[in-house]
Amino acid sequence: MTEQILQLQNSLEAIRNRYKNLNKKIDIIRSHVESNTMFKSKSITDILKELTEFSKLQNICAENYKALFNEELPEDATLDNIESKIQEYNSEVLKKETGAIIDKFKNLHSDVSDCQSSIDKFAAQLEGIESSKMALEEYKEAVADYIKFYSCVESNDTDERINFSLEETVFSEDSGLLLNLIQGMISIS
């Protein structure tokens, strides 16, 4: 989904840039109409080329919109309306991802009480990340360590766990938790 959002945002940006060129061509048309002068054939060719390029970009935007939202781009849509819809969509995706990541982390369990206390502490820190104030990519970056930690518990690969414990992460200061991770003392309930 993130790729589709990016494609739609890129097509909107390309249209914004193309509007500037199109506006210049409209000024040329307006100038000729107001002065009742003939168009140079190069001017006509340039205007038609610009309109063709604009039409292509608009079609790409419509395709990207449909791919993301599974509906046709409204004919009266403005770039601002589309960007608002993207932001709303991003918020919904972020809420779902936030809940899923927190739920996964809360499913971690250890019979070692100190370890469980650490898991609970990090789960609370994870919940404290204010996803509503972040873009989707920022949030993913903020929770990347938690996702990786969960993945290490899930995989049962000792080498992966050791390598993770050597990385600089939000868990680096909690050597007891990392030791329990390496020893396989953390499970998913």
DRENLUM-123052 format. One record per residue (C-alpha): residue number from 1; residue in one letter; chain; x, y, z. Coordinates in nm, 2 decimals, always signed. Example, Ala and Ser with C-alpha at 12.3 -4.5 7.8 and 13.67 -1.06 7.14 Angstrom:
// DRENLUM-123052
  nulo  vexkol  zagu      c1      c2      c3
     1       A     A   +1.23   -0.45   +0.78
     2       S     A   +1.37   -0.11   +0.71
//
This chain:
// DRENLUM-123052
  nulo  vexkol  zagu      c1      c2      c3
     1       M     A   +0.00   +0.00   +0.00
     2       T     A   +0.28   +0.24   +0.08
     3       E     A   +0.41   +0.21   -0.28
     4       Q     A   +0.07   +0.29   -0.42
     5       I     A   +0.04   +0.60   -0.19
     6       L     A   +0.38   +0.71   -0.31
     7       Q     A   +0.29   +0.66   -0.68
     8       L     A   -0.03   +0.87   -0.63
     9       Q     A   +0.16   +1.14   -0.45
    10       N     A   +0.42   +1.15   -0.72
    11       S     A   +0.16   +1.17   -0.99
    12       L     A   -0.01   +1.46   -0.81
    13       E     A   +0.33   +1.64   -0.78
    14       A     A   +0.39   +1.59   -1.15
    15       I     A   +0.05   +1.74   -1.23
    16       R     A   +0.12   +2.04   -1.01
    17       N     A   +0.44   +2.10   -1.20
    18       R     A   +0.27   +2.05   -1.53
    19       Y     A   +0.01   +2.30   -1.43
    20       K     A   +0.28   +2.57   -1.43
    21       N     A   +0.38   +2.48   -1.79
    22       L     A   +0.01   +2.46   -1.89
    23       N     A   -0.06   +2.80   -1.74
    24       K     A   +0.22   +2.96   -1.95
    25       K     A   +0.06   +2.81   -2.26
    26       I     A   -0.28   +2.94   -2.16
    27       D     A   -0.12   +3.29   -2.13
    28       I     A   +0.00   +3.25   -2.49
    29       I     A   -0.35   +3.16   -2.60
    30       R     A   -0.51   +3.44   -2.41
    31       S     A   -0.26   +3.69   -2.55
    32       H     A   -0.34   +3.58   -2.91
    33       V     A   -0.71   +3.58   -2.85
    34       E     A   -0.71   +3.93   -2.68
    35       S     A   -0.49   +4.08   -2.96
    36       N     A   -0.67   +3.89   -3.24
    37       T     A   -0.34   +3.77   -3.38
    38       M     A   -0.27   +3.45   -3.56
    39       F     A   -0.09   +3.16   -3.38
    40       K     A   +0.25   +3.05   -3.49
    41       S     A   +0.25   +2.69   -3.59
    42       K     A   +0.52   +2.62   -3.33
    43       S     A   +0.30   +2.77   -3.06
    44       I     A   +0.01   +2.55   -3.16
    45       T     A   +0.23   +2.24   -3.16
    46       D     A   +0.38   +2.33   -2.82
    47       I     A   +0.03   +2.39   -2.68
    48       L     A   -0.10   +2.06   -2.81
    49       K     A   +0.21   +1.88   -2.68
    50       E     A   +0.16   +2.03   -2.34
    51       L     A   -0.21   +1.93   -2.33
    52       T     A   -0.12   +1.57   -2.44
    53       E     A   +0.14   +1.54   -2.16
    54       F     A   -0.11   +1.68   -1.91
    55       S     A   -0.37   +1.43   -2.03
    56       K     A   -0.12   +1.14   -1.98
    57       L     A   -0.04   +1.26   -1.63
    58       Q     A   -0.40   +1.29   -1.54
    59       N     A   -0.47   +0.94   -1.67
    60       I     A   -0.18   +0.80   -1.46
    61       C     A   -0.31   +0.99   -1.16
    62       A     A   -0.66   +0.83   -1.22
    63       E     A   -0.50   +0.48   -1.25
    64       N     A   -0.30   +0.53   -0.93
    65       Y     A   -0.61   +0.66   -0.75
    66       K     A   -0.82   +0.36   -0.86
    67       A     A   -0.54   +0.12   -0.75
    68       L     A   -0.52   +0.27   -0.41
    69       F     A   -0.89   +0.35   -0.33
    70       N     A   -1.06   +0.09   -0.55
    71       E     A   -1.28   +0.36   -0.70
    72       E     A   -1.28   +0.59   -1.00
    73       L     A   -1.13   +0.93   -0.96
    74       P     A   -1.42   +1.18   -0.94
    75       E     A   -1.43   +1.41   -1.24
    76       D     A   -1.45   +1.72   -1.02
    77       A     A   -1.16   +1.61   -0.79
    78       T     A   -0.91   +1.87   -0.70
    79       L     A   -0.55   +1.80   -0.61
    80       D     A   -0.62   +1.92   -0.26
    81       N     A   -0.92   +1.68   -0.22
    82       I     A   -0.70   +1.39   -0.34
    83       E     A   -0.42   +1.48   -0.10
    84       S     A   -0.68   +1.50   +0.19
    85       K     A   -0.81   +1.16   +0.10
    86       I     A   -0.45   +1.02   +0.10
    87       Q     A   -0.39   +1.17   +0.45
    88       E     A   -0.71   +1.02   +0.58
    89       Y     A   -0.62   +0.68   +0.43
    90       N     A   -0.27   +0.71   +0.58
    91       S     A   -0.43   +0.77   +0.92
    92       E     A   -0.65   +0.47   +0.89
    93       V     A   -0.36   +0.25   +0.78
    94       L     A   -0.15   +0.39   +1.07
    95       K     A   -0.42   +0.31   +1.33
    96       K     A   -0.45   -0.05   +1.20
    97       E     A   -0.07   -0.10   +1.20
    98       T     A   -0.03   +0.07   +1.54
    99       G     A   -0.29   -0.17   +1.69
   100       A     A   -0.14   -0.47   +1.53
   101       I     A   +0.22   -0.40   +1.64
   102       I     A   +0.11   -0.32   +2.00
   103       D     A   -0.10   -0.64   +2.01
   104       K     A   +0.18   -0.85   +1.89
   105       F     A   +0.43   -0.71   +2.14
   106       K     A   +0.18   -0.76   +2.42
   107       N     A   +0.16   -1.13   +2.33
   108       L     A   +0.53   -1.17   +2.43
   109       H     A   +0.57   -1.37   +2.75
   110       S     A   +0.84   -1.49   +2.98
   111       D     A   +0.83   -1.70   +3.30
   112       V     A   +1.13   -1.51   +3.42
   113       S     A   +0.97   -1.23   +3.62
   114       D     A   +1.24   -0.96   +3.56
   115       C     A   +1.22   -1.04   +3.19
   116       Q     A   +0.84   -1.01   +3.19
   117       S     A   +0.87   -0.68   +3.37
   118       S     A   +1.11   -0.56   +3.09
   119       I     A   +0.86   -0.68   +2.83
   120       D     A   +0.58   -0.49   +3.00
   121       K     A   +0.80   -0.18   +3.03
   122       F     A   +0.88   -0.19   +2.65
   123       A     A   +0.52   -0.26   +2.57
   124       A     A   +0.42   +0.06   +2.76
   125       Q     A   +0.69   +0.25   +2.57
   126       L     A   +0.56   +0.12   +2.24
   127       E     A   +0.20   +0.23   +2.34
   128       G     A   +0.34   +0.57   +2.43
   129       I     A   +0.46   +0.64   +2.07
   130       E     A   +0.22   +0.89   +1.95
   131       S     A   +0.14   +0.76   +1.60
   132       S     A   -0.13   +1.02   +1.55
   133       K     A   +0.15   +1.28   +1.52
   134       M     A   +0.35   +1.09   +1.27
   135       A     A   +0.35   +0.99   +0.91
   136       L     A   +0.32   +0.62   +0.83
   137       E     A   +0.69   +0.59   +0.74
   138       E     A   +0.80   +0.78   +1.06
   139       Y     A   +0.59   +0.55   +1.27
   140       K     A   +0.74   +0.24   +1.10
   141       E     A   +1.08   +0.37   +1.17
   142       A     A   +0.99   +0.44   +1.53
   143       V     A   +0.87   +0.09   +1.59
   144       A     A   +1.12   -0.10   +1.38
   145       D     A   +1.32   -0.22   +1.68
   146       Y     A   +1.00   -0.36   +1.84
   147       I     A   +0.91   -0.54   +1.52
   148       K     A   +1.26   -0.69   +1.49
   149       F     A   +1.26   -0.80   +1.85
   150       Y     A   +0.92   -0.98   +1.80
   151       S     A   +1.06   -1.13   +1.48
   152       C     A   +1.36   -1.27   +1.67
   153       V     A   +1.13   -1.43   +1.93
   154       E     A   +0.92   -1.57   +1.66
   155       S     A   +1.21   -1.72   +1.46
   156       N     A   +1.39   -1.92   +1.72
   157       D     A   +1.71   -1.85   +1.53
   158       T     A   +1.99   -1.81   +1.79
   159       D     A   +2.22   -1.64   +1.55
   160       E     A   +1.96   -1.39   +1.46
   161       R     A   +1.89   -1.32   +1.83
   162       I     A   +2.26   -1.28   +1.90
   163       N     A   +2.30   -1.04   +1.61
   164       F     A   +2.00   -0.84   +1.72
   165       S     A   +2.13   -0.81   +2.08
   166       L     A   +2.46   -0.66   +1.94
   167       E     A   +2.27   -0.40   +1.74
   168       E     A   +2.20   -0.05   +1.88
   169       T     A   +1.83   -0.06   +1.95
   170       V     A   +1.58   +0.07   +2.21
   171       F     A   +1.65   -0.26   +2.40
   172       S     A   +2.04   -0.22   +2.41
   173       E     A   +2.04   -0.09   +2.77
   174       D     A   +1.84   -0.39   +2.90
   175       S     A   +2.11   -0.67   +2.89
   176       G     A   +1.89   -0.90   +3.10
   177       L     A   +1.61   -0.89   +2.85
   178       L     A   +1.85   -0.95   +2.56
   179       L     A   +2.01   -1.24   +2.74
   180       N     A   +1.67   -1.39   +2.79
   181       L     A   +1.60   -1.34   +2.42
   182       I     A   +1.92   -1.52   +2.32
   183       Q     A   +1.84   -1.80   +2.56
   184       G     A   +1.49   -1.84   +2.42
   185       M     A   +1.33   -1.75   +2.75
   186       I     A   +1.07   -1.53   +2.57
   187       S     A   +0.77   -1.68   +2.39
   188       I     A   +0.46   -1.57   +2.21
   189       S     A   +0.14   -1.65   +2.40
//
